[in-house]
Amino acid sequence: MNQKWIIDLGAFRAAPNGAKLLDLPAGVIVLPTGNELTLTLAGHQTVWAEITYGGRNGWVNAVYLEDYLEKFPTEVSITAATPDPNDAAQYMIVDGDVKNNLCGQLCVAFIVGDSIDNLLVKWKQNLPDAYNRTIGGTTDKGTGPGTLEDILKLYGKLPEDILPLKAGLTDPLIGYQPSPGRFARMIQTHQLIAGVNIDSGTGRLRGSGTGHWVVLDKVTPVGRNGGNGGWVELYNPFPNRREEYSYDEFTTSCGGVDNWDGRWVKRVAQTAPGG
């Protein structure tokens, strides 16, 4: 059976319209068993579907279920993900302990085209002190821009290949002026590891919340719209997939133009066939 998702807070019950076991939060993914039962409640026919959630079976009113569809595939190879299908894809087991703060390392893995497993081995072997301070043993800390730069350099990135966010959006005459068009021009030659805020439960970008790294990969400017017109496509380590947002949603999640942080990373030049 295809996976489904819960579109709103719904009760997970022991039987169709039976005792409530727990509430299913909106957005969680469940797997139908294929068993269904139709009951008449308050004069209306209702379909109940048996589902598997959290390792056990129960029933939910089928009105809360919709097909779980993804436009984008998973991006970075992760072999040690936690067994919980409803936690973040970036949560994984490293050195026998669950790590929740590997968004920066996954952004680098996305850019360089490597698996997270290989990246962590390379980092541990070449920069053991930094590795141990960040994720060694039971430690589970986030990464700052300097750490990400050091990992990028392990993959052959030169200092001139990595620029501060403002450097790519600053004009010698009018200064720092971020705009959809400037982002779009810079994206032609670079990708941006951008510091944003996300909802800690869903991983979606929002104006305030948990600090997080994503990779801005595409920008489509649209009109004026007060300087906030357009769309962006980015890699989000939380689901380990690309996502689409309005340009305004993206910039709002960055915390305001004076607080933006990130690093532009030069793209690998594509060689034409026969060139």
C-alpha positions in Angstrom: 0.0 0.0 0.0 1.1 3.6 -0.7 2.0 5.8 2.2 -0.5 8.4 3.4 -0.1 11.5 5.5 -2.4 13.0 8.1 -3.8 16.4 6.9 -5.0 17.5 10.4 -4.9 16.4 14.0 -6.6 13.0 14.0 -7.3 10.3 16.5 -5.5 7.0 16.3 -8.0 4.4 17.7 -7.9 0.8 18.8 -10.9 0.0 16.6 -13.1 1.9 14.1 -14.6 4.7 16.2 -13.2 2.9 19.2 -11.1 4.0 22.2 -8.5 6.7 21.3 -4.9 5.5 21.6 -3.3 8.9 20.9 -3.6 11.9 18.6 -1.8 11.9 15.3 -0.2 15.3 14.6 -0.8 16.8 11.2 1.9 15.9 8.7 2.9 12.5 10.0 3.3 9.7 7.5 1.4 6.4 8.0 1.1 3.1 6.1 -2.4 1.7 5.5 -2.8 -2.1 5.9 -5.5 -2.2 3.3 -8.3 -3.0 5.8 -11.3 -0.6 5.8 -14.7 -0.6 7.5 -17.7 1.7 6.8 -19.8 2.9 9.7 -22.8 5.1 10.0 -22.3 8.0 12.4 -24.8 10.8 13.0 -26.6 9.7 9.8 -23.5 9.8 7.7 -21.4 7.0 6.3 -17.8 7.2 7.4 -14.9 5.1 6.2 -12.3 3.9 8.7 -8.9 2.8 7.6 -6.5 0.6 9.5 -3.0 2.0 9.5 0.5 1.3 10.9 2.1 4.1 13.0 4.9 3.9 15.5 5.2 0.2 15.1 1.6 -0.7 15.9 -1.7 -0.9 14.1 -4.8 1.2 14.8 -7.7 2.9 13.0 -8.2 6.4 11.8 -11.1 8.1 10.0 -10.1 8.0 6.4 -11.1 11.6 5.9 -7.8 12.6 7.5 -5.7 10.6 5.0 -4.2 11.7 1.7 -1.7 10.2 -0.6 1.9 11.0 0.4 3.5 12.4 -2.7 7.0 13.8 -3.2 8.1 15.9 -6.1 11.8 15.6 -5.4 13.8 12.4 -4.6 16.1 12.1 -1.6 19.5 13.7 -2.3 22.4 12.7 0.0 23.0 9.0 0.7 22.3 8.2 4.3 22.8 4.6 5.5 22.5 5.1 9.2 19.2 6.9 9.6 17.2 6.3 12.7 14.4 3.7 12.3 11.6 6.3 13.0 10.0 7.2 9.6 8.5 10.4 11.1 11.6 12.0 12.4 13.9 14.2 10.4 15.9 12.4 7.6 19.0 14.2 9.0 18.7 12.4 12.3 21.1 9.5 12.1 23.3 7.2 14.2 27.0 8.1 14.3 29.5 6.3 16.4 26.6 4.5 18.1 24.8 7.7 19.2 21.9 9.6 17.6 23.0 12.9 16.1 20.4 15.6 15.3 22.6 18.5 14.2 24.2 17.3 11.0 22.5 19.8 8.7 25.7 21.6 7.9 27.6 18.5 7.0 24.7 17.3 4.8 24.8 20.6 3.0 28.4 20.1 2.2 27.8 16.5 1.1 25.0 17.8 -1.2 27.4 20.4 -2.8 30.3 18.0 -3.3 28.2 15.1 -4.4 29.3 12.6 -1.7 27.5 10.4 0.8 27.3 11.6 4.4 29.1 8.5 5.5 32.2 9.2 3.3 32.2 12.9 4.4 32.2 12.0 8.1 35.0 9.5 7.7 37.1 12.1 5.7 36.4 14.8 8.3 37.3 12.5 11.2 40.5 11.3 9.6 41.8 14.7 8.5 40.4 17.0 11.3 39.9 14.8 14.3 39.9 17.6 16.9 37.1 19.5 15.1 35.2 16.2 14.6 35.4 15.2 18.2 34.4 18.7 19.5 31.3 18.6 17.3 30.0 15.1 17.1 32.5 12.8 18.8 31.0 10.3 21.3 27.8 11.6 22.7 28.5 15.2 21.6 26.0 16.7 19.2 26.7 20.3 18.3 25.8 22.4 15.3 28.4 23.7 12.9 29.4 27.3 12.2 30.6 28.7 8.9 34.2 28.1 9.7 33.7 24.4 10.2 31.8 24.1 6.9 34.6 25.9 5.1 37.2 23.5 6.6 35.2 20.5 5.4 34.7 22.0 1.9 38.5 22.5 1.7 39.0 18.7 2.3 37.2 18.3 -1.0 39.5 20.6 -2.9 37.7 23.9 -2.5 40.1 26.8 -2.5 39.7 29.9 -0.2 38.7 31.9 -3.3 36.0 29.4 -4.0 34.2 30.3 -0.8 32.7 33.7 -0.2 30.7 35.3 2.6 27.0 35.8 1.8 27.3 39.6 1.6 30.3 39.5 -0.7 28.1 38.1 -3.4 25.4 40.7 -3.0 27.4 43.9 -2.6 27.9 46.6 -5.2 31.0 48.9 -5.0 28.7 52.0 -5.4 25.5 51.2 -3.6 26.8 48.6 -1.2 25.0 45.6 0.2 21.7 45.3 -1.7 20.1 41.8 -1.7 17.5 41.3 -4.3 16.0 38.4 -6.3 17.9 39.4 -9.4 21.3 39.6 -7.6 20.7 36.2 -6.0 19.8 34.7 -9.4 23.0 36.1 -11.0 25.2 34.8 -8.2 23.4 31.4 -8.3 24.7 30.9 -11.9 28.2 30.4 -10.6 27.7 29.5 -7.0 25.5 27.7 -4.5 24.7 29.3 -1.2 24.9 27.5 2.2 22.4 29.7 4.0 21.5 30.1 7.6 17.7 30.0 8.1 15.1 29.3 10.8 12.9 26.3 10.6 10.0 24.7 12.4 11.6 22.0 14.6 8.7 19.6 14.1 8.2 19.9 10.3 11.5 21.3 9.1 9.7 23.9 7.0 11.3 27.3 6.8 9.7 30.1 8.8 10.5 33.5 10.3 11.7 32.3 13.7 12.5 29.0 15.2 15.5 26.6 15.1 18.7 27.6 13.4 19.5 25.5 10.4 21.6 25.3 7.2 20.2 24.8 3.7 21.6 25.1 0.2 20.1 27.6 -2.1 20.4 26.2 -5.6 17.9 28.0 -7.9 16.3 31.5 -7.9 13.6 32.6 -10.3 13.0 36.4 -10.0 9.4 37.6 -10.7 8.5 41.3 -11.1 8.9 43.8 -8.3 6.6 43.0 -5.5 8.3 45.3 -3.1 11.7 43.7 -3.8 10.5 40.2 -2.7 9.2 38.7 -5.9 10.2 35.3 -7.1 10.7 31.6 -6.2 13.6 29.6 -4.9 14.6 26.0 -4.9 16.8 24.7 -2.1 18.2 21.6 -0.5 16.9 21.1 3.0 18.7 18.5 5.1 15.7 18.0 7.4 13.8 15.9 4.8 17.0 15.3 2.7 15.2 16.7 -0.3 14.9 19.8 -2.4 12.0 22.1 -1.5 10.4 25.2 -3.2 9.5 28.4 -1.4 8.6 32.0 -2.4 11.6 34.3 -2.4 9.9 36.2 0.4 9.5 33.0 2.5 13.2 32.3 2.1 14.5 35.7 3.0 12.1 35.9 6.0 13.5 32.6 7.3 17.0 34.1 7.1 16.0 36.5 10.0 16.2 39.9 8.2 18.8 41.3 5.8 21.2 42.5 8.5 21.3 39.1 10.2 21.8 36.8 7.2 24.6 34.4 7.3 26.0 31.9 4.9 28.7 31.0 2.4 28.7 31.1 -1.4 30.5 28.0 -2.8 31.7 28.0 -6.4 30.1 25.4 -8.6 32.2 22.8 -10.3 32.6 23.9 -13.9 30.8 21.7 -16.4 32.9 20.5 -19.3 31.2 20.3 -22.6 31.2 16.9 -24.4 34.4 16.6 -26.4 35.8 19.8 -24.7 
